[in-house]
Amino acid sequence: MLPSSSSYSNGYLGNGSSSEKRLHTSTKDRFKRGGGGGIRVQETPPTPCTEFDKAYFQSYSHVGIHEEMIKDRVRTDTYKAAIEQHHASIEGKVVVDVGCGTGILSIFCALAGAKRVYAIDASEIAIQANEVVKANKLSHKVVVLHGRVEDVEIPEGVDVIISEWMGYMLLYESMLGSVITARDRWLKPGGLILPSHATLYMAPVTHCDRYSESIDFWKNVYGIDMSAMLPLAKQCAFEEPSIETITGENVLTWPFVVKHVDCYTVTIQELESITARYRFTSMMQAPFHGFAFWFDVEFSGPAIFPSNNQPQSLVGGTASSDIPSPGSSQRKKRAKCDEVLVLSTAPEEPPTHWQQTLLYFYEPIDVKQDQVIEGSVTMSQSKENARFLNLHLEYSSGGRSFVKESVLR
């Protein structure tokens, strides 16, 4: 149970409440009296909450988005299994749930024996999360904080950070920055972060059905030639990234690792812009319609995988300092033997609500077996809204070169 001291308060702590004010002890004061267990002093003021941030938080107030995530059994069951697997690191410890939503992960941690769980969410869904906590008679363990990680205060160091921060294409929405902020503010040395590592992949794909449904349809509409619609149809269908589900049969090559993220060491600045050069060799003759992106996350302790500055080779791609291993299938074999839990959104795995992110070309390219496809991809936070991703894709194949720019918004 929470101590009766005024330094703590059970249940929901909304903006401006007297209970919340009791928690607003400065980080410097906590550090001085030794209650932080190695908490780092926050030396810079938090970034301001923009109108885009407010709109983003408001979007998570709707129950539908939380229903979709919770009904994703691959996602939710894997998180539950990870909490059970790391039971020894959670039992009797202090946990912070970054972006708690309805509070389900916080409750999983409380049921796993956590001494205290700080469930943080800047969305109004925090009000419902507190009601869920009370209904499950866990208010003595779970403290719901309504506010941004950058703004709320916690009066002690934490042993575990858990968060479901991944967006489409892994980094869309920039929520990983909040996890990094929580890590740097509160995580004790040697603490646990779940998930601990993430890897973003890309691969060339063929998808004739998708192209036919969106484009070829206009060539004959009830016997009428509507080909004049084709330029606009291609722009509307393929200008921006598409979130959809493909299968392993759509993938032309082994995947390439665009970025490996170690949640114990990654910095916010490192995520502002990411560039990777790739080189693929097609495994079949087929029309090349674009690129697919997907990701894996792993639930392990610190220093399980090589750091980002240890280069490795990659089957089907160019070696890079970001690449921890040769490709998704080989990574999974290693993860399995090490008993590391993996949540994968790969095309060959059971589908999730993240699906895959597709960047289609306006015109497909015919490629032959063993034909080389090479180029570069840059992902950068939009200057208009840091939660959006600007995408710059350069690709060459068969002596032809192209550039595609798009925004994931």
Secondary structure, 3 states (H helix, E strand, C coil): CCCCCCCCCCCCECCCCHHHHHHCCCHHHHHHHCCCCCCCCCCCCCCCCCHHHHHHHHHCCCHHHHHHHHHCHHHHHHHHHHHHHCHHHHCCCEEEEECCCCCHHHHHHHHCCCCEEEEEECCCHHHHHHHHHHHCCCCCCEEEEECCCCCCCCCCCEEEEEECCCECCECCCCCHHHHHHHHHHHEEEEEEEECCEEEEEEEEECCHHHHHHHCHHHHCECCECCHHHHHHHHHHHHCCCEEECCCHHHECCCCEEEEEEECCCCCCHHHCEEEEEEEEECCCCEEEEEEEEEEEEEECCCCCCCCCCCCECCCCCCCECCCCCCCHHHHHHHHHHCCCEEEECCCCCCCCCCCEEEEEEEEEEEECCCCEEEEEEEEEECCCCCCCEEEEEEEEECCEEEEEEEEEC
